[in-house]
Amino acid sequence: QVQLVESGGGLVQAGGSLSLSCAASGRTFSSYVMGWFRQAPGKEREFVAAISYSGGRIYYADSVKGRFTISRDNAKNAVYLQMNSLKPEDTAVYYCSARTTGWNMPDLRRTDIGSWGQGTQVTVSS
């Protein structure tokens, strides 16, 4: 089982940027597909971005495409989410997730599988 710890959240004005990090420990990090999800108050958790084992394949939700960038460093057991041009609707708790289901599109967006961190709050003011 992999353990995940997110960091880097905070308060930023609309149009600003934040960079999130997720540190992993436990089983071999490079064997996991990694993803970022978010959950806004009163809403269900939703998919944000995913990255394959080596980083060669990346998939974004339409709502963040062109603004967010996911990356990973397998040598550091870490995955990152660079968020630019932030909007108030990006306000949420952001979670990273690790899964061994492979690069399977339907599974990438699922919120009921995988290992999860405790989340980090991102607040974007207007």
Rosetta silent file (secondary structure, phi, psi, omega in degrees, C-alpha in Angstrom):
SEQUENCE: QVQLVESGGGLVQAGGSLSLSCAASGRTFSSYVMGWFRQAPGKEREFVAAISYSGGRIYYADSVKGRFTISRDNAKNAVYLQMNSLKPEDTAVYYCSARTTGWNMPDLRRTDIGSWGQGTQVTVSS
SCORE:     score description
SCORE:     0.000 S_00000001
   1 L     0.000  134.662  179.912    0.000    0.000    0.000 S_00000001
   2 L   -94.436  142.401  175.385    1.325    3.420   -0.909 S_00000001
   3 E  -105.781  137.160 -174.983    1.043    6.390    1.453 S_00000001
   4 E  -125.833  136.831  177.657    0.421    9.818   -0.054 S_00000001
   5 E  -133.528  117.701  178.325    0.884   13.288    1.414 S_00000001
   6 E   -89.433  153.490  174.715   -0.171   16.415   -0.467 S_00000001
   7 E  -154.554  166.588  174.394    1.233   19.890    0.096 S_00000001
   8 L   104.962   -3.133  178.693    1.334   23.314   -1.514 S_00000001
   9 L   -69.737  172.290  179.290   -2.237   24.482   -1.173 S_00000001
  10 E   165.979 -166.248 -179.499   -3.159   27.963   -0.075 S_00000001
  11 E  -106.146  131.351 -178.927   -5.024   31.165   -0.864 S_00000001
  12 E  -143.800  151.673  176.427   -4.449   32.890   -4.195 S_00000001
  13 E   -79.496  155.398  176.364   -6.194   35.569   -6.209 S_00000001
  14 L   -54.721  137.411 -176.825   -7.944   34.771   -9.443 S_00000001
  15 L    92.149  -11.830 -178.874   -5.441   34.617  -12.271 S_00000001
  16 L   -83.393 -173.425 -176.783   -2.674   33.497   -9.964 S_00000001
  17 L  -131.877  152.473  172.156   -0.749   30.252   -9.746 S_00000001
  18 E  -143.869  152.083  176.797   -0.105   27.494   -7.236 S_00000001
  19 E  -123.574  122.361  178.886    1.992   24.371   -7.343 S_00000001
  20 E  -100.933  148.307  175.804    0.881   21.237   -5.511 S_00000001
  21 E  -127.307  151.865  175.374    3.101   18.332   -4.583 S_00000001
  22 E  -135.695  116.158  179.416    2.307   14.791   -3.551 S_00000001
  23 E   -96.465  133.722 -177.449    4.961   12.709   -1.823 S_00000001
  24 E  -115.851  145.713  174.465    4.583    8.938   -1.960 S_00000001
  25 E  -141.128  161.731 -179.281    6.070    6.227    0.197 S_00000001
  26 L   112.098 -131.148 -177.358    5.626    2.501    0.376 S_00000001
  27 L   -66.610  168.400 -175.215    5.557    0.276   -2.671 S_00000001
  28 L   -53.575  116.210 -174.678    7.403    1.125   -5.880 S_00000001
  29 H   -62.524  -37.032 -175.167    6.120    4.506   -6.977 S_00000001
  30 H   -70.533   -5.798  178.064    6.757    3.920  -10.663 S_00000001
  31 H   -90.251    1.820 -177.262    4.256    1.057  -10.683 S_00000001
  32 L  -110.040  138.551  160.949    1.359    3.447  -10.076 S_00000001
  33 E   -78.839  132.183 -176.964   -0.701    5.581  -12.360 S_00000001
  34 E  -110.844  146.813 -179.904   -1.044    8.853  -10.479 S_00000001
  35 E  -142.854  159.644  171.319   -3.900   11.276  -10.508 S_00000001
  36 E  -117.059  138.154  178.064   -5.135   14.527   -9.031 S_00000001
  37 E  -131.820  168.055  175.894   -8.728   15.003   -7.983 S_00000001
  38 E  -147.245  155.543  178.745  -10.621   17.781   -6.219 S_00000001
  39 E  -139.272  116.381  177.741  -13.711   18.219   -4.126 S_00000001
  40 L   -89.278  157.325  179.768  -15.490   21.521   -3.692 S_00000001
  41 L   -55.029  129.037  178.215  -17.889   22.159   -0.795 S_00000001
  42 L    77.322    4.745 -178.332  -21.202   20.434   -1.403 S_00000001
  43 L  -122.029  163.405  177.266  -19.967   18.696   -4.534 S_00000001
  44 L   -77.940  156.141  175.155  -18.686   15.253   -5.391 S_00000001
  45 L   -64.124  138.906 -177.502  -15.023   14.550   -5.828 S_00000001
  46 E  -132.394  153.146  179.332  -13.993   15.014   -9.442 S_00000001
  47 E   -70.616  141.951  176.553  -11.118   14.053  -11.673 S_00000001
  48 E  -117.219  -53.660 -175.928   -8.534   16.703  -12.553 S_00000001
  49 E  -161.837  155.875  176.834   -5.547   15.029  -14.222 S_00000001
  50 E  -141.380  154.026  179.893   -3.705   11.721  -14.528 S_00000001
  51 E  -140.136  138.750 -176.675   -0.226   10.676  -15.545 S_00000001
  52 L   -76.428  177.752 -172.579    1.072    7.269  -16.565 S_00000001
  53 L   -52.638  -47.809 -176.443    3.914    5.321  -14.963 S_00000001
  54 L   -96.029   -5.132 -176.942    6.719    6.963  -16.918 S_00000001
  55 L    88.295    3.563 -177.226    4.906   10.238  -17.542 S_00000001
  56 L   -75.078  -20.862  177.819    4.533    9.535  -21.247 S_00000001
  57 L  -123.881  135.524 -177.575    0.743    9.732  -21.183 S_00000001
  58 E  -137.392  145.133 -176.907   -1.259   12.512  -19.599 S_00000001
  59 E  -141.415  132.296 -178.401   -4.969   13.147  -19.413 S_00000001
  60 E  -122.218  150.971  167.182   -6.796   16.252  -18.197 S_00000001
  61 L   -68.776  147.625 -178.466  -10.332   17.160  -17.369 S_00000001
  62 L   -58.952  -31.986 -175.271  -11.694   19.659  -19.883 S_00000001
  63 L   -68.072  -18.775 -177.576  -12.157   22.223  -17.114 S_00000001
  64 L  -118.725   -5.549 -176.887   -8.407   22.484  -16.449 S_00000001
  65 L   -59.180  132.159 -179.106   -6.911   21.713  -19.847 S_00000001
  66 L    88.879  -12.959 -179.823   -4.465   24.422  -20.885 S_00000001
  67 L  -115.167  -34.717 -177.635   -4.196   25.821  -17.350 S_00000001
  68 E  -107.971  149.718  177.224   -2.952   22.904  -15.231 S_00000001
  69 E  -134.077  123.405  176.190    0.086   20.708  -15.784 S_00000001
  70 E   -98.560  143.574  176.724    0.654   17.343  -14.119 S_00000001
  71 E  -151.014  167.640  178.459    4.134   15.871  -13.858 S_00000001
  72 E  -146.118  154.566  175.441    5.993   13.245  -11.859 S_00000001
  73 E  -130.240  100.493 -176.331    9.501   12.479  -10.714 S_00000001
  74 L   -67.360  -25.591  178.006    9.878    8.762  -10.063 S_00000001
  75 L   -69.657  -26.637 -179.708   13.333    9.272   -8.560 S_00000001
  76 L  -104.423    2.502 -178.144   11.764   11.490   -5.887 S_00000001
  77 L    52.998   50.241 -175.446    8.543    9.471   -5.519 S_00000001
  78 E  -141.210  149.703  172.640    6.531   12.592   -6.234 S_00000001
  79 E  -127.560  147.243 -173.052    3.781   13.885   -8.467 S_00000001
  80 E  -128.784  157.011  173.641    3.062   17.547   -9.048 S_00000001
  81 E  -136.957  108.634  175.633    0.245   19.763  -10.242 S_00000001
  82 E   -90.630  122.138 -175.749    1.131   23.209  -11.561 S_00000001
  83 E  -116.238  117.096  178.925   -1.990   25.353  -11.615 S_00000001
  84 L  -116.273  164.380  178.051   -2.017   28.592  -13.612 S_00000001
  85 L    49.219   48.476 -175.286   -4.736   31.105  -14.445 S_00000001
  86 L   -66.339  146.671 -179.461   -6.679   29.982  -11.411 S_00000001
  87 L  -120.509  156.256  177.189  -10.393   30.729  -11.182 S_00000001
  88 H   -55.168  -32.812  179.783  -12.694   30.934   -8.156 S_00000001
  89 H   -72.049   -5.436  173.005  -14.356   27.722   -9.367 S_00000001
  90 H   -83.145   -6.292  179.182  -11.036   25.924   -8.869 S_00000001
  91 L   -61.294  124.852 -176.740  -11.526   26.324   -5.118 S_00000001
  92 E  -178.621  170.750  165.791  -11.544   22.844   -3.575 S_00000001
  93 E   -88.429  127.682 -177.844   -9.627   20.328   -1.545 S_00000001
  94 E  -102.530  132.238 -178.148   -7.142   18.695   -3.905 S_00000001
  95 E  -121.698  143.583  167.638   -6.218   15.035   -3.501 S_00000001
  96 E  -101.995  154.160 -175.736   -3.645   12.861   -5.161 S_00000001
  97 E  -140.676  143.717  177.835   -4.406    9.255   -5.875 S_00000001
  98 E  -120.257  136.080  179.868   -2.366    6.198   -6.812 S_00000001
  99 E  -145.428  154.901 -177.746   -3.788    3.232   -8.660 S_00000001
 100 L  -113.236   22.781 -176.541   -2.624    0.027  -10.266 S_00000001
 101 L   -84.659    0.078  179.871   -5.472   -0.350  -12.744 S_00000001
 102 L    82.444  178.486 -178.825   -3.320    0.671  -15.690 S_00000001
 103 L   -84.595   76.144 -178.102   -3.947    3.386  -18.257 S_00000001
 104 L  -115.072  111.608 -171.047   -7.636    2.607  -18.587 S_00000001
 105 H   -51.318  -48.896  179.683   -9.637    5.713  -19.404 S_00000001
 106 H   -60.387  -37.505 -177.673  -12.797    4.857  -17.457 S_00000001
 107 H   -72.186  -26.524 -177.190  -10.750    3.904  -14.396 S_00000001
 108 H   -61.337  -30.298 -174.834   -8.674    7.087  -14.483 S_00000001
 109 L   -94.410   -5.504 -176.376  -11.699    9.172  -13.486 S_00000001
 110 L   -71.040  142.198  179.941  -13.024    6.850  -10.792 S_00000001
 111 L  -108.488    4.256 -177.356  -13.082    8.114   -7.229 S_00000001
 112 L  -107.686   11.489  178.888  -13.857    4.775   -5.567 S_00000001
 113 L  -132.261  165.421  174.310  -10.551    3.047   -6.236 S_00000001
 114 L    88.771  178.388  176.001   -6.890    3.558   -5.421 S_00000001
 115 E  -100.091  149.811 -173.091   -4.983    5.032   -2.523 S_00000001
 116 E  -133.254  148.712  170.371   -5.568    8.631   -1.436 S_00000001
 117 L   -85.425 -174.829 -176.697   -3.841   11.373    0.448 S_00000001
 118 L   -87.616  -12.317  177.219   -5.475   13.586    3.047 S_00000001
 119 L    93.245  157.439  175.901   -5.874   16.512    0.654 S_00000001
 120 E  -137.889  135.862 -173.974   -4.716   20.114    0.545 S_00000001
 121 E   -81.264  132.033  172.398   -6.990   23.147    0.414 S_00000001
 122 E  -120.765  123.696  179.742   -6.832   25.514   -2.548 S_00000001
 123 E  -123.718  125.050 -179.739   -8.834   28.717   -2.306 S_00000001
 124 E  -114.089  117.487 -178.974   -9.063   31.170   -5.197 S_00000001
 125 E   -91.732  149.138 -178.139  -10.481   34.576   -4.383 S_00000001
 126 L   -90.542    0.000    0.000  -12.224   36.745   -6.955 S_00000001
